[in-house]
Amino acid sequence: MTLERHRPFIEDLYRELHAHPELSLREHRTAARMAELLREAGYETHEQVGESTGVVGILRRGEGPTVLLRADMDGLPVTEVEQVPYRSTETDDWEGQRVGVMHACGHDTHMASLQGALRVLAEQDDWSGTIVAVFQPAEELITGALTMQEGLRELLPDGIDIALGQHVFPGAAGEVFTAPGPVMAGSDHVIVTVHGRGGHGSQPEKTIDPIVLAASMVVRLQTIVSREVAPSDRAVVTVGTFHAGTKQNIIPEHARFEINIRTFEQPVRDKVLAAIERIVQGEAQAAGAPPATIEAGPAAPLTINDDAAAAKLGAAFDAEFGEQHLPQEPVLGSEDFSDLPATWGARYVYWVYGGFDPETVASARERGTFDVDVPSNHSPNFIPVMQPTLDTATRAMVTAARTFLG
C-alpha cells in the first residue's frame, strides 16, 4: 500500500472539506471537487448522477467483480465550536434561519479517505474487475441514495457484485468495527399538524389551544417506548421540532411538531407507528379539536450486512488491523447507504471506525463519562482527530475493495 505517499494529499483534502461544508442537495462545490479529483486519478467521471449532485467514478481493469465504494458529501446546519484552525465558518439558509454549516457527522473524513483509497487502488496493478466510486448527496435527508438509483442503473446496467461503505463514530481512532446482520436501525419521520381554534390570549375559554394540545401529545408519546414496547425490543421515539404561534397574546390556529422513530424490526416499527396515530388522534378528540394531520416524511431502511461478505471482510480486517479490529454493536442511528446496492438487489457491508483520541476515549470509559467526554455525531464538537483516523479509514477502504476485487 502506498498510503504514506498519499497521506499529505488526504490530510490537505480533509482540511479543505472540513472548512467548506455544504448542506444537503447543495453540495455543488464539494461535488465539483470530487469530480475533479476523480479525473486526476484516472477515473471515468460522471457528474449530476441522479436528481442532484451525485458523482460517480469508474475504473475498469478487465474481467472481474464490480465493487461499489461509497462516501457521502453533505454537511449539517450546525455551528462548529472553535477548536481547530480549519474550523468551518460557512453559513447558509435553513428553514427560514441563517445557520452555521459543519461536517458534524464526519462526512469529510469519508470523502478524504475514499479519495485517498482510490488513488492507492489506481496505482496497484495486481487486481482485476471494476471499481465504482460513489460520492452521494443528501444522506442527512435519507433521500440521496434513492435519487441516484436511476442514474446508477443507466451507468451500470449489469449491476454490481457488492457495495462497501463506512462511517466515523465516537470511538478510538485506529479502531475498526464490523459485524454480520443488522448494524443500523431503520428510521421513520412523522410530521404532525395539530388543528385548534385561535383567539386572544386573554380569552382561552373561547379557543382550542393547539399548543397545550400538542404539548400533551408530546408528553404522551414518551410512553410508547417505556410502556408499549417490550424491554427486549429496541426503539426510540424523539420529538425533534415544535413550532407554534407568532405572538405571546395570540392563541394560534395550529401547532406542528416532527417525530423521529428508530426500530430494528418491522413488527416493532408497526406497533410504534400505530401508537403514534392512536395517541395523537385520541388527544385531539379528548380536547374537542379536529383530527390532526399526520404525514410521513422520508424513511431510512434497516442496514443489514450480508453475513458471508461480512465474515470475509472481518477476516481481512483481522489481518490488516489485528487487535484494533473489534465487533460492531448495532446502533439506533440510520443510513440510506443500503438504498445504493438495492438498485440492483446486491449485497453489501457497512462498518464503522473510531475518530477520537484513544487516550481520551479510554479514560472516559474508565471514568464512566464516555457520553460526556466523547462528542457524538451531529454535535458542534464532533471533530475527529486527523490521525490515525484518516489512515485507518483509507486502509479500511483499500483492504475492503481488495477483498472483493479479483
C-alpha positions in Angstrom: 0.0 0.0 0.0 1.3 3.4 -1.0 -0.6 5.3 1.7 2.5 7.1 3.0 2.9 8.9 -0.3 -0.7 10.0 -0.4 -1.1 11.0 3.3 -0.3 14.7 2.7 -3.0 14.8 -0.1 -5.6 13.1 2.1 -4.9 15.4 5.1 -5.0 18.6 3.0 -8.2 17.4 1.3 -9.7 16.7 4.7 -8.9 20.2 6.0 -10.4 21.7 2.8 -13.6 19.8 3.0 -13.9 20.4 6.8 -13.6 24.1 6.3 -16.1 24.3 3.4 -19.1 22.1 4.2 -22.4 22.3 2.2 -25.9 21.4 3.2 -27.9 18.5 1.7 -28.7 18.9 -2.0 -26.5 22.0 -2.1 -23.1 20.1 -2.4 -22.2 21.9 -5.6 -18.6 22.9 -4.7 -18.0 19.6 -3.0 -19.3 17.6 -5.9 -17.2 19.5 -8.4 -14.1 19.0 -6.3 -14.8 15.2 -6.0 -15.2 15.0 -9.8 -12.0 17.0 -10.4 -10.0 14.6 -8.2 -11.5 11.5 -9.8 -10.4 12.7 -13.2 -6.9 13.5 -11.9 -6.7 9.9 -10.5 -7.7 8.5 -13.9 -11.3 7.5 -13.2 -14.1 7.8 -15.8 -16.1 10.5 -14.2 -19.8 11.2 -14.3 -21.4 14.3 -12.6 -25.0 15.1 -11.7 -25.9 11.4 -11.4 -29.5 11.3 -10.2 -31.6 14.3 -9.3 -28.9 16.3 -7.6 -25.1 16.5 -7.2 -24.2 12.8 -7.2 -20.8 11.9 -8.6 -19.6 8.5 -9.9 -16.1 7.5 -10.8 -15.4 4.2 -12.6 -12.1 2.4 -13.1 -12.1 -0.8 -15.2 -9.4 -3.4 -15.1 -10.6 -6.3 -17.3 -12.8 -9.2 -16.2 -13.7 -9.5 -12.5 -16.1 -8.4 -9.8 -17.7 -4.9 -9.8 -17.2 -3.3 -6.4 -19.0 -0.1 -5.3 -17.3 2.2 -2.8 -19.4 5.0 -1.3 -18.8 8.2 0.6 -21.5 10.8 1.5 -20.9 14.5 0.9 -23.4 16.7 2.9 -22.8 18.7 6.0 -25.3 19.8 8.7 -26.9 23.0 9.9 -24.6 23.1 13.0 -22.3 25.9 14.1 -18.9 24.5 14.8 -17.0 25.3 18.0 -13.6 27.0 17.8 -11.3 24.0 18.2 -9.2 23.5 15.1 -7.6 26.1 12.7 -9.5 24.6 9.8 -12.9 25.2 11.5 -15.9 25.9 9.3 -17.2 29.4 9.3 -19.7 28.7 6.5 -23.3 29.7 6.8 -26.5 29.1 4.8 -30.2 29.5 5.0 -32.1 26.6 6.5 -35.8 26.5 7.2 -36.0 30.3 7.4 -32.9 30.8 9.5 -29.3 31.7 8.9 -27.3 28.9 10.3 -23.8 27.7 10.6 -22.8 24.7 8.4 -20.5 22.0 9.7 -19.4 18.5 8.8 -20.7 17.4 12.2 -21.2 13.8 11.1 -17.7 13.3 9.7 -18.6 13.0 6.0 -15.4 15.0 5.3 -13.4 12.0 6.6 -15.4 9.7 4.4 -14.7 11.7 1.3 -11.0 12.3 2.0 -10.3 8.7 2.9 -12.2 7.4 -0.2 -10.3 9.8 -2.5 -7.1 8.5 -0.9 -8.1 4.9 -1.3 -9.0 5.4 -4.9 -5.5 6.8 -5.7 -3.9 3.9 -3.9 -6.0 1.4 -5.8 -5.4 3.1 -9.1 -1.6 2.7 -8.6 -1.9 -1.0 -7.8 -1.7 -3.4 -10.8 -2.4 -6.7 -9.1 -6.2 -6.7 -9.1 -8.9 -7.1 -11.7 -12.5 -6.0 -12.0 -14.3 -2.7 -11.8 -14.3 -0.1 -9.1 -17.3 2.2 -8.9 -16.8 5.2 -6.6 -20.0 6.9 -5.5 -20.0 10.3 -3.9 -23.5 10.6 -2.6 -25.5 13.8 -1.7 -28.2 14.2 0.9 -27.5 11.3 3.2 -28.7 13.5 6.1 -32.1 13.8 4.4 -32.2 10.0 3.8 -33.0 10.7 0.2 -29.7 11.0 -1.6 -29.1 7.3 -2.4 -32.7 6.8 -3.7 -32.3 9.8 -6.1 -29.1 8.2 -7.6 -30.7 4.8 -8.3 -32.0 5.5 -11.9 -28.7 7.2 -12.9 -26.7 4.3 -11.5 -28.8 1.7 -13.4 -28.1 3.6 -16.6 -24.3 3.7 -15.9 -24.1 0.1 -14.7 -26.9 -1.9 -16.4 -25.2 -5.2 -15.5 -25.2 -4.3 -11.8 -22.6 -4.7 -9.1 -21.3 -7.6 -7.1 -21.1 -5.8 -3.7 -21.3 -2.3 -2.2 -19.0 -1.2 0.6 -19.4 1.8 2.9 -18.0 3.1 6.2 -18.7 5.8 8.8 -16.7 7.5 11.5 -18.2 7.4 15.0 -17.4 8.2 18.6 -14.7 5.6 19.2 -10.9 5.5 19.5 -9.1 6.5 16.3 -7.3 3.5 14.9 -10.1 1.0 15.7 -12.4 -0.5 13.1 -15.6 -2.4 13.9 -17.5 -4.9 11.7 -20.4 -7.3 12.2 -22.8 -9.5 10.2 -26.5 -8.9 10.1 -28.3 -5.7 11.3 -25.9 -2.9 12.2 -28.1 0.2 11.9 -31.7 0.8 12.6 -34.5 1.8 10.2 -35.8 5.4 10.6 -39.2 7.0 10.2 -40.1 10.7 10.1 -43.6 11.7 11.1 -45.0 15.3 10.8 -48.0 16.1 13.0 -50.1 19.3 12.5 -52.5 20.0 15.3 -55.6 22.0 14.5 -57.1 24.2 17.1 -59.2 27.3 17.3 -57.3 30.5 17.6 -58.1 33.6 19.6 -57.0 36.2 22.1 -54.6 35.0 24.8 -56.8 36.6 27.5 -59.8 34.5 26.4 -58.6 30.9 26.2 -62.1 29.6 27.0 -63.1 30.7 23.5 -60.4 28.7 21.8 -59.0 25.3 21.5 -55.3 25.9 22.3 -53.2 23.8 19.9 -50.0 24.5 21.9 -51.4 22.9 25.0 -52.9 20.1 23.0 -49.7 19.4 21.1 -47.7 19.5 24.3 -50.0 16.8 25.8 -49.3 14.7 22.7 -45.6 15.1 23.0 -45.6 14.0 26.7 -47.9 11.1 26.0 -45.7 9.9 23.1 -42.9 9.4 25.5 -44.8 6.4 27.0 -44.7 4.4 23.8 -41.2 3.1 24.3 -41.5 2.8 28.1 -44.9 1.2 28.3 -45.8 -0.3 24.9 -42.5 -1.7 23.5 -41.1 -4.8 25.2 -37.8 -4.2 27.1 -36.2 -6.8 24.8 -37.1 -4.8 21.7 -35.2 -1.6 20.8 -37.0 1.6 19.7 -36.6 5.3 20.0 -39.3 8.0 19.7 -37.9 11.5 19.6 -39.8 14.8 19.1 -37.2 17.0 17.4 -39.1 20.1 16.4 -42.1 22.0 17.8 -43.5 25.1 16.1 -46.5 27.2 17.0 -47.6 30.8 17.4 -46.5 34.3 16.4 -47.1 36.5 19.4 -47.4 36.0 23.2 -51.0 37.2 23.4 -52.4 35.2 20.5 -53.5 31.6 20.7 -52.7 30.2 17.3 -54.8 28.1 15.0 -52.2 25.4 14.5 -49.1 23.7 16.1 -46.7 21.5 14.3 -44.1 19.0 15.5 -42.0 16.3 14.0 -41.1 12.9 15.3 -38.2 10.6 14.6 -38.6 6.9 15.1 -35.8 4.2 15.2 -36.5 0.5 15.2 -34.8 -2.8 14.2 -37.7 -5.0 13.4 -40.9 -4.5 11.3 -43.4 -5.6 14.0 -41.9 -3.1 16.4 -42.0 -0.4 13.8 -45.6 -1.1 13.0 -46.5 -1.0 16.7 -44.8 2.3 17.3 -46.4 4.0 14.2 -49.8 2.7 15.2 -49.3 4.0 18.7 -48.4 7.5 17.4 -51.6 7.6 15.3 -53.7 6.4 18.3 -52.2 8.9 20.8 -52.3 11.9 18.5 -55.9 11.4 17.4 -57.0 10.4 20.8 -55.6 13.6 22.4 -57.2 15.7 19.7 -60.6 14.0 20.2 -60.3 14.5 24.0 -59.7 18.2 23.5 -62.7 18.6 21.2 -60.3 19.5 18.3 -60.5 18.4 14.7 -58.4 15.3 13.8 -54.7 16.1 13.5 -53.0 15.8 10.2 -50.3 13.1 10.2 -47.8 12.9 7.3 -44.9 10.6 6.6 -41.5 12.1 5.8 -38.5 10.3 4.3 -37.8 6.9 5.8 -34.4 5.1 6.1 -34.1 1.3 5.6 -32.5 -1.0 8.0 -28.8 -1.6 7.3 -28.3 -5.4 7.3 -24.9 -6.6 6.3 -24.6 -9.8 4.2 -23.4 -12.5 6.6 -20.9 -14.2 4.3 -19.5 -10.9 2.9 -19.2 -9.5 6.5 -17.3 -12.6 7.6 -14.9 -12.4 4.6 -14.3 -8.7 5.3 -13.9 -9.4 9.0 -11.1 -11.9 8.3 -9.4 -9.4 6.0 -9.6 -6.7 8.7 -8.2 -9.1 11.3 -5.2 -9.5 9.1 -4.9 -5.7 8.4 -5.7 -4.3 11.9 -5.1 -7.1 14.3 -6.5 -6.3 17.8 -7.8 -3.0 16.6 -10.5 -4.8 14.6 -13.4 -5.2 17.0 -17.1 -6.4 16.9 -19.6 -3.8 15.9 -22.6 -3.3 18.1 -25.9 -2.5 16.3 -26.8 1.2 16.8 -30.1 3.1 16.5 -28.6 5.5 14.1 -29.8 5.2 10.5 -28.3 5.4 7.0 -29.6 5.3 3.4 -26.4 3.6 2.2 -28.3 0.3 1.6 -30.5 2.0 -1.0 -27.5 2.1 -3.3 -27.0 -1.7 -3.6 -30.8 -2.1 -3.6 -30.6 -0.5 -7.1 -29.6 -4.0 -8.3 -30.5 -6.2 -5.3 -26.8 -6.5 -4.5 -25.3 -7.5 -1.2 -23.3 -5.0 1.0 -21.2 -4.5 4.0 -21.1 -1.3 6.1 -18.7 -0.8 9.0 -17.5 2.0 11.4 -14.2 3.4 12.5 -13.3 5.5 15.5 -12.3 9.1 15.2 -11.2 10.4 18.6 -8.0 10.5 20.7 -7.5 6.9 22.1 -6.3 8.1 25.5 -9.3 10.4 25.9 -11.7 7.6 24.9 -10.0 5.1 27.2 -10.1 7.5 30.2 -13.7 8.4 29.6 -14.7 4.7 29.5 -12.8 4.1 32.8 -14.5 7.0 34.5 -17.9 6.2 33.1 -18.1 9.6 31.4 -17.9 8.5 27.8 -21.2 10.1 26.8 -20.0 13.4 28.3 -16.3 13.5 27.2 -16.5 12.0 23.7 -18.7 14.0 21.3 -21.5 12.2 19.4 -22.3 12.6 15.8 -24.2 15.8 15.0 -22.5 17.7 17.9 -20.7 21.0 17.3 -17.8 19.3 19.0 -17.7 16.3 16.6 -14.3 17.0 15.1 -12.3 13.7 14.6 -8.6 13.8 15.2 -6.9 13.8 11.9 -4.6 10.8 12.6 -4.8 7.9 12.8 -8.4 8.4 11.8 -7.7 9.2 8.1 -5.0 6.5 7.8 -7.4 3.9 9.3 -10.3 4.8 7.1 -8.1 4.8 4.0 -6.6 1.4 4.9 -10.0 0.0 5.6 -11.4 1.1 2.3 -8.4 -0.2 0.3 -8.5 -3.5 2.2 -12.2 -3.9 1.7 -12.0 -3.2 -2.0 -9.1 -5.6 -2.5 -11.0 -8.3 -0.5 -13.8 -8.4 -3.1 -12.0 -7.5 -6.4 -10.4 -10.1 -8.5 
